[in-house]
Amino acid sequence: MRNQISLWILIFTVLLVDIYIFQAIKTAVQPFSPRMKTGVYILYWMVTVLVFLTIMIMPHMHPDNWMQGFHIYWIAGIIGLIFSKLVTVIFLLIDDIRRLIQWGGEKLYGQFSSGEPVQTAGISRSVFMSWLGLAIGGSLMSAFMYGFTNRYRYQLRKVKLQFPNLPEAFRGLKMIQISDIHSGSFSDKKAVEHGVKMILEQNADIILFTGDLVNDEAVEMKSYRQIFGRLQAPMGVFSILGNHDYGDYKHWANPEEKKQNLERLKQLQSEMGWRLLMNEHVVLEKEGQQIALLGIENWGAKANFPKYGKLDEAFAGTEKYPFKILMSHDPSHWDAQIRPEYGDIDLTLSGHTHGFQFGVEIPGFKWSPVQYVYKQWAGLYEEGRQKLYVNRGFGFLGYPGRVGILPEITVIELA
């Protein structure tokens, strides 16, 4: 019942947005011929009807009933269209507020003055803002469509990190970090194979995966287990669980089915040769010197994510090691617990945010809507002697693309 109410609220909201934008379209096409106007109106409402039909049937859709991958792109396109319309509404509201203020001023001014109103020439501000809003919304939608081509455009990001307390034998150690594979979203095995090949070409000493192997179910790895099983490194491949790995976002027939899914996911990682760290640590040794690698289950301080991680258990016994690396999927963990309570964890590696798969990154500047939720959301962060690196994700979720924030393979050199 609650879901039906939410659905109708969503439909009503989208309808209001569409009616509001339609008024702007009518303003923008005033110079058009009657025939062209009619064509624009028909096209607009045809697309709107398709959006409504998608919203209505979305709760009843199952991917098995669709062509492979098609449902993902269709739904993502609809989401992108709705998002673009919402941005368009912002510009239209600005103009309406301006006109409301102007109308109020004219009413007030009219009480104290007489004579004919002053006529102005040139394009109406309302027409201009209508076109501006529609242009920006259309550009945003185009960006979403272009982002489809970037979902497998893996970027190598090389980072050199200096630590004064790092044992001499580990200086020059090359680590690969990948995160957020989300295998259930993939539809191009060759592209994924290319990404794995890029990782192997780096000849790293160790490979670290920081969670979210799947979207919900272990079966999503069926077609990709062999591909990711090729990942090897002299010091091993280590992994942790992310929030999606527990199956918390899927309706299961019973708790036992959910539990079995998680156990199968753990088994898969073992079959691929990965060492899954579950609130524990391992000791890495090189030339007689040692450092500690800690890995915990998901622990998030945002959006009521379950706190499966037990850092106290992973940390116990590491006090004697001069250098510690922690793998923790959610970067909100860093400020919430790691820094305040575990000041001698030198480097934390996280993922989770995907950089929102949307934003702007140019030398010296980066922006994404996700930064208003996560203080640390992509790249390197430092506080005192502690460092955090947030990987932008290897895969994608929901929207099958990336705009400005590309999938990442991080190459970290310790110095």
C-alpha positions in Angstrom: 0.0 0.0 0.0 2.8 2.4 0.9 4.6 1.6 -2.3 1.5 2.4 -4.3 1.1 5.7 -2.6 4.7 6.6 -3.3 4.3 5.6 -6.9 1.2 7.9 -7.3 3.1 10.8 -5.6 5.9 10.3 -8.1 3.5 10.2 -11.0 1.7 13.4 -9.8 5.0 15.2 -9.3 6.3 14.2 -12.8 3.0 15.4 -14.3 3.3 18.8 -12.6 6.8 19.1 -13.9 5.7 18.2 -17.4 2.8 20.7 -17.4 5.1 23.4 -16.1 7.8 22.7 -18.8 5.1 22.6 -21.4 4.2 26.2 -20.7 7.8 27.1 -21.4 7.8 25.2 -24.6 4.6 27.1 -25.7 6.4 30.3 -25.0 9.6 29.2 -26.7 7.9 28.1 -30.0 5.8 31.3 -30.4 7.6 32.3 -33.6 7.0 28.8 -35.1 4.3 28.1 -37.7 1.0 26.4 -36.4 2.1 23.2 -38.0 5.5 23.1 -36.4 4.0 24.0 -33.0 1.6 21.1 -33.3 4.4 18.8 -34.2 6.5 19.9 -31.2 3.5 19.5 -28.8 2.7 16.0 -30.1 6.4 14.9 -29.8 6.6 16.3 -26.2 3.5 14.5 -25.0 4.4 11.3 -26.7 7.7 11.2 -24.8 5.9 12.2 -21.6 3.4 9.3 -22.0 6.4 6.9 -22.4 7.9 8.2 -19.2 4.6 7.6 -17.4 4.2 4.1 -18.8 7.7 3.3 -17.6 7.0 4.6 -14.1 3.8 2.5 -14.0 5.4 -0.8 -15.1 8.8 -0.3 -13.4 7.8 -2.0 -10.2 6.6 -5.1 -12.1 9.5 -5.4 -14.5 12.0 -8.3 -14.3 15.2 -8.3 -16.3 14.6 -11.8 -17.5 11.6 -10.6 -19.4 13.6 -8.1 -21.5 16.4 -8.3 -24.0 19.6 -8.6 -22.1 20.7 -5.2 -20.9 17.9 -3.3 -22.7 15.9 -2.6 -19.5 18.9 -1.0 -17.9 19.5 1.5 -20.7 15.8 2.2 -21.1 15.2 3.0 -17.4 18.5 4.9 -17.2 17.4 7.0 -20.2 14.1 7.8 -18.4 15.9 8.7 -15.2 18.2 11.0 -17.2 15.2 12.6 -18.9 13.5 13.3 -15.6 16.7 14.7 -14.0 17.2 17.0 -17.0 13.6 18.2 -16.7 14.2 19.0 -13.0 17.2 21.1 -13.9 15.2 22.9 -16.6 12.5 23.7 -14.0 15.1 25.5 -11.9 15.8 28.0 -14.6 12.1 28.5 -15.3 11.4 29.1 -11.6 14.0 31.8 -11.6 12.2 33.6 -14.4 8.8 33.2 -12.8 10.1 34.6 -9.5 11.5 37.5 -11.4 8.2 38.1 -13.2 6.3 37.8 -9.9 8.5 40.5 -8.3 8.2 42.7 -11.4 4.4 42.2 -11.4 4.3 43.2 -7.7 6.4 46.2 -8.4 4.2 47.3 -11.2 1.1 46.9 -9.1 2.6 48.9 -6.3 4.0 51.5 -8.7 0.7 51.8 -10.5 -1.0 53.1 -7.3 1.2 56.1 -7.2 1.7 57.0 -10.9 -0.3 57.6 -14.1 0.3 57.5 -17.8 1.0 54.9 -20.4 3.3 52.0 -19.6 6.8 52.1 -21.2 7.2 49.8 -24.1 10.5 48.0 -24.5 12.0 46.4 -27.6 13.9 43.1 -28.1 13.4 39.6 -27.0 11.3 39.0 -23.9 13.2 37.8 -20.8 10.6 35.1 -20.5 11.2 33.7 -23.9 15.0 33.9 -23.3 14.8 32.0 -20.0 12.5 29.4 -21.5 15.0 28.7 -24.3 17.9 28.8 -21.8 16.2 26.3 -19.5 15.2 24.0 -22.3 18.7 24.3 -23.8 20.5 23.4 -20.6 18.1 20.5 -19.9 18.6 19.2 -23.4 22.4 19.6 -23.1 22.3 17.6 -19.8 20.3 14.9 -21.5 22.8 14.8 -24.3 25.6 14.4 -21.7 23.7 11.5 -20.1 23.5 9.8 -23.5 27.2 10.5 -24.3 28.0 9.0 -20.9 26.9 5.6 -22.1 30.1 5.5 -24.2 32.3 6.0 -21.1 31.2 3.2 -18.9 34.1 1.0 -19.8 36.7 3.8 -20.4 39.0 2.7 -17.7 41.5 5.3 -16.4 44.8 4.5 -14.8 45.4 6.9 -11.9 48.9 6.8 -10.5 49.5 8.1 -7.0 52.8 8.2 -5.1 52.3 8.3 -1.3 55.1 9.2 1.1 55.1 7.9 4.7 58.0 8.6 7.1 57.3 5.5 9.1 57.1 3.0 6.2 59.6 0.2 6.6 62.5 0.6 4.1 61.8 -2.8 2.5 58.3 -1.5 1.4 59.4 1.7 -0.2 58.6 1.4 -3.9 55.8 -1.2 -3.2 53.3 -1.0 -6.0 49.6 -1.6 -5.1 46.6 -1.7 -7.4 43.3 -0.7 -5.9 40.0 -1.4 -7.7 36.5 -1.0 -6.2 32.8 -1.3 -7.0 32.9 -3.8 -9.8 29.1 -4.3 -9.8 29.2 -7.2 -12.1 25.4 -7.3 -12.5 25.6 -4.1 -14.5 28.0 -5.4 -17.1 26.9 -6.3 -20.6 30.3 -6.3 -22.5 32.7 -9.0 -21.5 35.4 -7.9 -23.9 35.4 -4.4 -22.4 35.7 -5.9 -18.9 38.5 -8.2 -20.1 40.4 -5.1 -21.4 40.1 -3.5 -18.0 41.5 -6.6 -16.3 44.3 -6.7 -18.8 45.2 -3.1 -18.0 45.5 -4.1 -14.3 47.8 -7.0 -15.1 50.0 -4.9 -17.3 50.9 -2.8 -14.2 52.8 -5.7 -12.7 51.7 -4.7 -9.2 53.1 -6.3 -6.0 49.6 -6.6 -4.5 46.0 -6.1 -5.7 43.3 -4.7 -3.3 39.6 -4.8 -4.0 37.5 -2.5 -1.8 34.0 -4.0 -2.1 30.7 -4.2 -4.1 31.5 -7.2 -6.3 27.9 -7.5 -7.3 24.7 -5.5 -7.3 22.7 -8.0 -5.2 23.2 -11.7 -6.2 26.3 -13.9 -6.3 25.0 -15.3 -9.6 25.9 -12.0 -11.3 29.5 -13.1 -11.3 28.8 -16.3 -13.3 30.0 -14.8 -16.6 32.8 -12.8 -15.0 34.4 -15.2 -12.4 36.9 -16.5 -14.9 37.9 -13.0 -16.1 38.5 -11.6 -12.6 40.1 -14.9 -11.5 43.0 -13.9 -13.8 44.0 -11.2 -11.4 47.2 -12.3 -9.7 50.1 -10.5 -7.8 53.2 -11.7 -6.0 51.8 -10.7 -2.6 48.3 -11.7 -3.4 44.8 -10.4 -4.2 42.8 -9.2 -1.1 39.2 -8.1 -0.9 36.4 -6.9 1.4 32.6 -6.7 1.2 30.7 -3.6 0.2 27.1 -2.6 1.1 25.7 -4.3 -2.1 27.4 -7.6 -1.4 25.1 -8.5 1.4 21.9 -8.6 -0.7 20.2 -6.0 1.5 18.5 -4.3 -1.5 16.7 -7.4 -2.8 13.6 -9.1 -1.6 14.5 -12.7 -0.6 12.0 -15.5 -0.2 13.4 -16.1 3.3 16.5 -15.2 5.5 18.2 -18.5 4.7 18.2 -17.7 0.9 19.9 -14.4 1.6 22.4 -16.1 3.9 23.2 -18.7 1.2 23.7 -15.9 -1.4 26.3 -14.2 0.8 28.1 -17.5 1.5 28.2 -18.2 -2.2 29.7 -14.8 -2.8 32.4 -15.5 -0.3 33.1 -18.9 -1.9 33.4 -17.2 -5.4 36.1 -14.9 -4.2 38.0 -17.9 -2.8 37.6 -19.7 -6.1 39.1 -16.6 -7.9 42.1 -16.8 -5.7 41.1 -13.7 -3.7 41.7 -13.5 0.1 38.5 -12.0 1.6 39.2 -10.1 4.8 36.2 -10.2 7.2 37.1 -7.9 10.1 40.6 -9.3 10.3 44.1 -8.5 9.3 47.0 -10.2 7.6 50.7 -9.5 7.9 52.7 -8.6 4.7 56.4 -9.4 4.9 59.2 -8.3 2.7 63.0 -8.7 3.3 62.3 -9.5 7.0 60.2 -6.4 7.6 56.4 -6.4 8.2 53.4 -4.2 7.8 49.7 -5.0 8.5 46.8 -5.1 6.0 43.4 -4.8 7.7 40.1 -5.5 6.0 36.6 -4.9 7.5 33.1 -5.5 6.4 30.9 -2.6 5.3 30.7 0.3 7.8 28.9 3.5 6.8 28.0 6.6 8.6 25.5 7.8 6.0 22.0 6.8 5.0 21.5 4.3 7.7 23.9 1.8 6.1 24.3 -1.3 8.4 27.5 -1.3 10.3 28.7 -4.8 9.7 32.4 -3.8 10.1 34.2 -4.4 13.4 37.4 -2.4 13.2 38.3 -3.4 16.8 38.5 -7.0 15.8 40.6 -6.3 12.7 42.9 -4.0 14.6 43.6 -6.3 17.5 47.1 -7.6 17.3 48.4 -5.0 14.8 49.7 -2.6 17.4 53.3 -4.0 17.0 53.5 -3.2 13.3 54.9 0.2 12.3 52.6 0.7 9.3 49.0 -0.2 8.7 46.8 -0.2 5.6 43.0 -0.5 6.1 40.5 -1.5 3.4 37.0 0.0 4.3 34.4 0.3 1.6 32.6 3.4 2.7 34.8 6.6 3.0 32.4 8.1 5.6 34.0 5.6 8.0 37.3 7.7 7.9 35.9 10.8 9.7 33.4 8.9 11.8 35.6 6.3 13.4 39.1 5.7 11.9 40.6 9.1 12.4 39.1 9.8 15.9 39.8 6.3 17.3 42.6 4.8 15.3 45.2 7.4 14.7 48.0 4.9 13.7 46.1 3.6 10.7 48.3 5.2 8.1 46.4 4.6 4.8 42.7 3.8 4.3 41.4 2.7 0.9 37.7 3.1 0.1 35.3 3.2 -2.8 31.5 3.3 -2.6 30.7 6.7 -4.0 31.5 6.1 -7.7 32.1 9.8 -7.8 28.3 9.8 -8.5 29.3 8.7 -12.1 28.6 12.4 -12.9 30.7 15.5 -12.4 33.6 17.6 -13.6 37.3 16.8 -13.2 39.9 19.1 -14.7 43.4 19.8 -13.3 43.1 21.6 -10.0 39.3 21.3 -9.8 36.7 18.6 -9.3 33.0 18.7 -8.6 30.2 16.2 -8.3 26.8 16.3 -6.6 28.0 13.5 -4.4 30.3 15.9 -2.5 27.2 17.4 -0.8 26.7 14.0 0.9 30.2 12.7 1.2 33.1 14.9 2.3 35.6 12.5 0.8 34.3 11.2 -2.5 37.1 10.7 -5.0 40.9 10.8 -4.9 43.3 11.5 -2.1 42.6 13.1 1.2 45.0 13.9 4.1 44.7 14.8 7.7 47.8 14.9 9.7 49.8 11.8 9.1 46.8 9.8 7.9 45.7 9.4 4.3 42.6 8.2 2.6 42.2 7.3 -1.1 38.7 7.0 -2.5 38.6 5.0 -5.8 36.0 6.1 -8.3 34.9 2.6 -9.1 35.6 0.0 -11.8 31.9 -0.6 -12.7 28.7 1.3 -12.6 25.3 1.1 -11.0 21.8 2.4 -12.0 22.8 4.8 -14.7 24.9 2.7 -17.2 27.4 5.4 -18.0 29.8 8.0 -16.7 29.8 11.7 -17.3 33.0 13.4 -16.3 33.9 10.8 -13.7 35.5 7.9 -15.4 36.0 4.3 -14.1 39.2 4.0 -12.3 42.2 1.7 -11.8 44.4 3.1 -9.1 48.1 2.5 -9.0 49.5 3.4 -5.6 53.3 3.5 -5.0 54.4 3.7 -1.4 57.5 5.8 -0.7 
